[in-house]
């Protein structure tokens, strides 16, 4: 039942034009734009611009799917009573959330494959351990999924739509995705460094751009966000 529901959720996500714009088109355009045009002075350390941009765009892809897309879709499913009906079906509620998470992971796999192919075409030369990259992506997905479900399960659908898109734009601009944190005042840097998208961007950048091992600080921040967000979502999520 969980596999069937996950497949259905994945098909619906891939057929949703607005969601594909958010999860695929925007990250790809940002990758191409900031890698090819000197819009912002980037710390490339003698490498290519794409070496700095690609990890941040991968983090943005996780944010767009696990948080923004999931929050909006789940919020409207809750409003229209879809979650209530599914919750009373033979599929248990935890199974429904597991299926939604599996669908998110499926979309992310496609995103990473596409964005990596585009980045390689732009001259990307990643370093580091792929297992560490996967770990960061998984923990980041857990953190953003928890935040997305918390928002979808506590706010009205219209409020979720507005808030999720606003958060996406703010984190895109101030989360170290394509604009280095060094461009912000020091006081702002200290706060922005604690955001989950910043931790994911910096962690991926440390591994893929600089060949570092496990970025424990960034992984710790992501883990803390994941634990708090998932716990809060499980506690406060309303099915109707």
C-alpha positions in Angstrom: 0.0 0.0 0.0 2.8 2.4 0.8 4.6 1.7 -2.5 1.4 2.2 -4.4 0.7 5.5 -2.7 4.3 6.6 -3.1 4.1 5.9 -6.9 0.8 7.9 -7.1 2.3 10.8 -5.2 5.3 10.8 -7.5 3.2 10.8 -10.6 1.1 13.6 -9.3 4.2 15.7 -8.5 5.7 15.1 -11.9 2.4 16.1 -13.6 2.1 19.3 -11.6 3.3 22.1 -13.9 3.7 24.8 -11.2 5.6 22.4 -9.0 7.9 21.4 -11.8 8.7 25.1 -12.4 9.6 25.4 -8.7 11.6 22.2 -8.4 13.3 21.9 -11.8 13.1 25.0 -14.0 14.1 27.7 -11.4 17.1 25.7 -10.0 18.3 24.9 -13.5 18.1 28.6 -14.7 19.9 29.8 -11.5 22.6 27.2 -12.1 23.2 28.3 -15.7 22.8 32.0 -15.0 25.2 32.3 -12.0 27.7 29.9 -13.4 28.0 31.7 -16.8 27.4 35.4 -15.9 29.4 37.4 -13.4 26.3 38.6 -11.5 27.9 38.2 -8.1 31.6 38.0 -7.1 32.0 34.4 -6.0 34.8 32.7 -3.9 35.8 30.2 -6.6 39.3 29.6 -5.2 40.9 29.3 -8.6 38.2 27.0 -9.9 35.1 27.6 -12.0 32.1 29.6 -10.9 30.0 26.4 -11.3 32.0 24.7 -8.5 30.6 27.2 -6.0 27.1 27.5 -7.6 26.3 23.8 -8.1 26.3 22.7 -4.4 24.1 25.7 -3.5 21.6 24.9 -6.3 21.5 21.3 -5.1 20.5 22.5 -1.7 17.9 24.8 -3.3 16.5 21.8 -5.1 16.0 19.9 -1.8 14.4 23.0 -0.3 12.0 23.5 -3.2 10.8 19.9 -3.2 10.9 18.8 0.5 9.7 22.1 1.9 7.9 24.4 -0.5 6.3 21.9 -2.9 5.4 19.4 -0.1 4.0 22.2 2.1 1.7 23.6 -0.6 0.5 20.2 -1.9 -0.2 18.8 1.5 -1.8 22.1 2.7 -4.4 22.0 -0.1 -4.9 18.2 0.3 -5.8 19.0 3.9 -8.1 21.8 2.9 -10.1 19.7 0.4 -10.4 16.8 2.8 -8.1 14.4 0.9 -5.9 13.8 3.9 -8.9 13.0 6.1 -10.3 10.5 3.6 -6.9 8.9 3.1 -6.4 8.8 6.9 -9.5 6.7 7.3 -8.4 4.2 4.6 -6.6 0.9 5.2 -3.4 2.8 4.6 -2.3 4.0 8.1 -1.5 7.7 8.6 2.2 7.0 9.2 2.1 5.0 5.9 0.7 8.0 4.1 3.5 10.2 5.4 6.1 7.6 4.5 4.7 7.5 1.0 4.8 11.2 0.7 8.4 11.2 1.9 9.3 8.5 -0.6 7.8 10.6 -3.4 9.8 13.6 -2.3 13.0 11.5 -2.4 12.1 10.2 -5.9 11.7 13.8 -7.2 15.0 14.8 -5.6 16.8 11.9 -7.3 15.6 13.2 -10.6 16.5 16.8 -9.7 20.1 15.8 -8.6 20.6 13.8 -11.8 19.4 16.7 -14.0 21.2 19.4 -12.2 24.4 17.4 -12.0 24.3 16.8 -15.8 23.8 20.5 -16.5 26.6 21.3 -14.0 29.0 18.8 -15.7 28.2 20.4 -19.1 29.1 23.8 -17.6 32.5 22.4 -16.4 31.8 21.3 -12.9 34.6 19.3 -11.2 33.2 17.9 -7.9 35.4 16.4 -5.3 34.8 14.6 -2.0 32.9 11.5 -0.9 29.6 10.8 -2.5 28.4 9.0 0.7 28.8 12.2 2.7 26.9 14.1 0.0 24.1 11.6 0.2 24.0 11.8 4.0 23.8 15.6 3.9 20.9 15.4 1.3 19.0 12.9 3.4 19.3 14.8 6.6 18.5 18.0 4.8 15.4 16.4 3.3 14.3 15.3 6.8 14.7 18.8 8.1 12.8 20.5 5.2 10.1 17.8 5.1 9.4 18.3 8.8 9.2 22.1 8.4 6.9 21.7 5.3 4.6 19.3 7.1 4.5 21.5 10.2 3.4 24.4 8.1 0.9 22.5 6.0 -0.6 20.9 9.1 -1.1 24.0 11.1 -1.9 26.9 8.7 -4.7 27.4 6.3 -3.9 26.4 2.7 -3.8 29.9 1.4 -1.5 31.0 4.2 0.7 28.0 3.5 0.9 28.9 -0.2 2.0 32.5 0.6 4.3 31.6 3.5 6.0 28.7 1.7 6.8 30.8 -1.4 7.9 33.7 0.7 10.3 31.5 2.7 11.6 30.0 -0.5 12.5 33.4 -1.9 14.0 34.7 1.4 16.2 31.6 1.8 17.2 31.7 -1.9 18.5 35.3 -1.4 19.9 35.0 2.2 20.7 31.3 2.7 24.1 31.2 1.0 22.6 29.4 -2.0 24.1 31.6 -4.8 25.0 34.7 -2.8 28.0 34.1 -0.4 27.4 34.8 3.2 30.4 37.0 3.2 28.3 39.6 1.3 26.2 40.2 4.4 27.1 42.0 7.7 28.9 39.9 10.3 25.9 40.0 12.6 23.6 38.7 9.9 26.1 36.0 8.9 26.0 34.6 12.4 22.2 34.2 12.2 22.1 33.1 8.6 24.6 30.3 9.2 22.1 28.6 11.5 19.5 28.2 8.8 19.0 24.7 7.4 19.5 25.8 3.8 22.7 27.6 4.7 24.0 24.5 6.5 23.1 22.3 3.6 24.7 24.6 1.1 27.9 25.1 3.1 28.1 21.4 3.9 27.7 20.4 0.2 30.2 23.1 -0.8 32.8 21.9 1.7 32.6 18.4 0.3 32.1 19.0 -3.4 34.2 22.1 -3.8 36.9 21.7 -1.3 37.0 17.9 -0.9 36.4 18.0 2.9 35.4 15.0 4.9 32.2 15.1 7.0 31.3 18.7 7.8 30.2 18.0 11.3 29.1 21.5 12.2 26.7 21.8 9.2 25.5 18.2 9.7 24.8 19.0 13.4 22.7 22.0 12.5 20.7 20.0 9.9 20.2 17.2 12.4 18.9 19.6 15.0 16.5 21.2 12.6 15.3 17.7 11.5 14.7 16.5 15.0 12.8 19.7 16.1 10.8 20.0 12.9 9.7 16.4 12.7 8.8 16.3 16.4 6.8 19.4 16.1 5.1 18.2 12.9 4.1 14.9 14.6 2.8 16.8 17.6 0.9 19.6 16.0 -0.2 18.3 12.5 -3.9 18.5 12.0 -5.5 16.2 9.5 -8.6 18.4 8.9 
